[in-house]
Structure formats: C-alpha cells, structure tokens
C-alpha cells in the first residue's frame, strides 16, 4: 500500500492551549497536542474533540513547518469530533471523506499523524465501544498495530481517503496475547453533522442527559471510578466505589446498557432515581441530569 505525498501533506499537527480555569483542565490538561486532517480548501481541519475542548489558543503546524493560528469551530460530545479553522492561508490540499461504513475488518489501512509518522495497519474489529466518560459509539473501528501518536491522527484507506480519526490507545486480548490497538471514530459520523458544526458550533440535536460520572463495568452493575466536580453525580452525592444497579427500577446490565438507559431520560435536566450499592448497603439517590456543554468554556469565535 503506497500513500501519495499529497495525502500526507493534508495532515497537520494541532497544539491547543486551555485556560487553567477550564472545566476539563484537571482531566485533560492545559496543553494538548495531536493531529488533524484538512477537509476543505478553506483550511477546515477535523480532529479529535478532546484536544480542542475549551481551547483559548490553537496552532496548526504543516509538513513544511509553517505555523498558523486557528480557532475552534465546533465540538460534538456524541461523536467526539472537533473542528478548527485555520486563520490565514493553510494552502494544503483537502482529503476526500471516504466511507468508514464500507471499510471491512482485515482491510489494510494507514494511520498518519501531523509529524508525518505513518503506521501501516489493518482494521481488526468494528464494534460497539463504551468509554468511561459517558461516551459510546455503536460501531467504532479498531486498528493494529497501534500508532504511538494517535490523538487526531488520520486513518486513510487504500485510496488515501479519510475514513476515521484516532481517539484512543487500548489493549486487546487475542489468542492469549495482549496487543495494543487504536480506537478510531468513523468518518461517516461526521458527514450528517458537518454543516451544523460549521455554522452553529454543534449539531442541532437534543443534548444527551449527562451525569458527570466516570464509570467501569462490573459483574453486578456499573462502578463509579470518579465524579466531575460540581456535576450532577457530585451534587447527588455519588462517590468513588458506588455500584449503580438500577435507573428508575430498570436493572443495569453493562456500561453500554447504562448509557442507553441514562440517555433515554431525555431531555437533559430531567430527574430520575438511581439505586446504588455502597459498602454493601443499598440506597436510592435522586439525580438531576444536565447538558455537559453548559459546564464548558465556549470557544472564542473569530
């Protein structure tokens, strides 16, 4: 599999500075670095959203070491995509948006970061992914071998079309061996929301109810690993180690099941009862959800 120089030049390094007072500063840091892919002739760049959430400054570095300022255009909590716009002439070719839905397990792909480092890999799985931060994709893509600088890196198919954006490094157990893999957000999820993100900063759909809880799966429910300061879970008194077993009388079977039942409590701001197990004792907690975006510093639009 060969890659054109043009495609490689369409991927930039992304550096974002976030104020110390930002809601995500304690969890994601104030200096965030990764990559992004140019997707139109005006210098619009798609990246992974956690790099640019609440950013007050964004800088793009090209393959020929030009550095341009950029501003945040939008961020979508549901998919995880972020968009930034170069301020000035980026003068780079746009990548074609490919079909992540058309990509198949065992397809050979290539993951490229803004420094030009390429990893030839293959799609090893396409399946549901539930993240600990109230995030879920119905069909994420997973690739191996992993790319060491995965955040915002571009996943390209054999035609040099963009089919996904790198999000995480994970581990997969295969034939008794542990393998490092990347989780990729499929580009098909961007297509229906792209216009809204460019014109309005976020998709025009109802915000999902949010708790501000970091969770992991347990055999008998979902266990709380941490809560966001001042978030709904914190306000309701949830604590590290609590096991969430029911929402409004509905039993929780997995992390994905927890999210589906939580998001069914629409709209954001609605209340429900949660059964928890704490130190071996059961209790019920009343929780009022929120819109996660209300807790974030809004981007300074230019």
N, C-alpha and C positions, 0 to 999 in steps of 0.2 A: 504494500500500500504506500503510494507516494503522495506527498502533500505539496500543493503549489505554494510558491513563495508569497503570492498574493493573499492566500488564506491566512498564512502565518502572520502577515503584517496587519491583519484585521483584528488582532487580539492585543489588548493594551494592559499595562499594569495600572492598578487602581490603588490609590492611597487616600484614606479618609481620616480627618481629624474630628473627634467628637468632644463636646464640652464635658468637663468633669461632673457637671450638674445633670447630665442627661440620664434618663431613666435606665438605659441599657449600659451605662458606662461601667458599672460594677461587674456585670456579667460578660460583656463583650469587649471591654477595654475602650480606651480613648483614641488609640492609634491603631487603625485597621488597614491591612494590606492584602491585596489579592489581585484578581484579574477581571477583565470584562471583554465583551465582544462587540464590535461595531456592527450595527444592524441597519443603518441607513446612511445616505450620502451627506446628511447634515451633522454627523458626529454623535448620533444617539448610541449609547452603549448599554447593553444589558449585562447585569452582574448578579451576584447572589446578594439578596437584600440585607443580610446581617452586616455586610461590610459598610453600608452607607446609611443605615438607620440612624437618625438624629444627627447626621454629619453637618458640621458648620463649614467645613472646607473639604473639597475633593480635588485631587490632582490625578491626571492621566499621563502616563509615560509611554511613548510609542517605541517601536522597534528600532528607530534611528535616534533614540534618546532625546526626543523633543518632549518637553513637559508643558502641559496645558492645564489651566484650571477648568473645573467643571462644576455643575450644580446638580443637586438631586432633583429628579423629575418626579419620581414616584416609587412606592414600595407596596407590595401586596403581601399581606400576612398569610393568606391562604396558600399561595404557591411558593412564596419565598423569593420571588423575583424582585430585583431593584433596577431602576433605570436612572442613568445620569446623562447629562447633555454637556458635551464639550463647549467651552466658551472660547471661541476662536476657531480657526480652520484646522480641523484634525487632519484633513487631506489623506484619508485612508479609505480603501475600498470596503464596501459593506458585505458582510457574509450573507449568503442566502439562508433563509429559515427552512430547514429540512422537515422531515416527518419523523418525529420520535415514535409515533404510533406504528409507522411502517418498519421501524427497526426491530430486529429479531435477536433473541438470545443466540449467542455464538457469532453474531456479526462482528467483524473486525472494525474497530474504530480508532480514533486518535484524540488524545486529550492534550491541549496546548495551553500554557499559561502566558502571562504578559511578558515574561522574561524570555520567551521563545523555547522553553523546555517542553519537549514533546514526549509523550509516552504512548506507544502503540499498545492497545489493549483490546479486550473484547467485552461485549455485554454478557455478563454471567447470570443475570436474573432481571426480570421485570415483575415487580410485585408490590403489594402494599407496604408502606413504611409509616410507622407511628413514632414520632420524635417526642422526647421527654418534655418539650416546651410547649405543649398544646398545638401540635403540628402533625398533619397527616396527608400523605399522598396516596391516592387509590392505586396508582401504578408508577412507582419510582423506577429508575434504571440503576443498575449496579454494574460497575466495570472493574476488571482486574487485568494486569497488575495495577496498583494504585498510583496516582500522581501525587508526589510529595507536596505540591503547592496547589491544592485542589480548589480553594475558595474562589469562585467566579471563573475558573478555567473553562475553556470551551471544549465540548465534546463534538467532534466532527465525524461525519460518515465518509464513505469511500468517495463521495462526490464533493468533498470539502464543504458540505452544507452543515449548518449548525443544528444539532439535534438535542442539545442539552447543556446545562450549566452546572459545574461542580459545586457541591454543597458540603459534603462530609467525608471523613475517612472512618471506615468501620472495619470490623473483623467478621469474617465468615468461616464457619467450620465446614470443611469439605474433606471427606474421606479420612477423618481423624486428624487432619492438619488445619491449623489456623492460618487464614490468608487475609491480608489487608486488601480492602476494596474501597472504591469510591461510590458514594450515593450521588446520583445525578438527577436534577429536576428537569423533566421532559419539556422540550421547547413548545410542544403542542399546547401546553397550558398557558403559554404567553399569548398566543395568537388571538383568542377571543377577548382578552382584556387590554391589549396593547394600546388601542386608541383611547380608552378611558384613562389609562395610566399617563399617557402623554398629555391629555387635555385637562384631566381633573386630579391627577396625582395618585389616584387609587381606583380600583374597579368600582363601578356603581352597582354594587350589590349589598345586601344587608350584612352588616358586620356579624361575625360569629360571636356568641357569648364567650367570655374569657374569664378564667378564674385566677390566673397568676400563680399556677402551681406547677412545679417540676416533678414529674411522676415516673415511676417504673412499674413494670408488670410483676405481679406476684401470683402465686397459685390461687390464693383466695381473694383476689381483687387487685387493686392498684395501690401502691405505696407512695406516700409523699416523701420526696427527697429534699425539697426545699419549697419556699413560697416567696413570691416577689413582694418586697417591702411596700406596704400600703395598698396592695392589690386586694381583690375580693376575697381570696382564700385567707390572706393575712388578717383582714378585717373580721372575717368569720371565726378566726381562732384556730384554723388548721395549723398543725405543727409537723415538723420532720418526724417520720416514723408512723404517722397515722395511716391506716389502711382504709381506703374508700371501697365500700362494698355495695352500696346502692345509691341510686339517684331517684328520688320520688318513688321509692318502692320497687324500682327496676334494678335487678341484680347486674353488677358489673362483671363481665367475663374476661376482658382483656383491655389493654391500653387503647386499641382501636375502638373497641366497644364503648369504652368510657367516653372517648371523644365524640362518637356518633350520638350517644345519649345526651351529652352535655350540649352539643351544638343544636340538638332538637329543642332545647329550652329557649328558643328564639322568642323575641328579639333580645339583643344584649341589654342588660338592665333588669331582666326578669329574675324572679326568685324561685328557689326550689329547696327541698330538703335533701340532705346527704347523710347517709348512715356511715359512721366511721368506727373503726376498732382502734382503741388507744390503750396500750399497756394491758391488753387482754380484756378490756371493758368496752362494751358497745354504747354508742350515744348517737343522737341525731343533731345535726348542725344545719341552721338556716343560712343559705348563701345567696347573695345578690350578685349576679354577673355584671360584667362591664364590657365596653368596647376597648380593646387593647390599644387602639390608636389614640384614645383620649389621654393616655399616660405618656405619650411620646412627644418630644420637641418636634415641632413642624419644620420642614425644610424651608430655608430662605429662598424663595423663588426670585429669579433674576429678571 
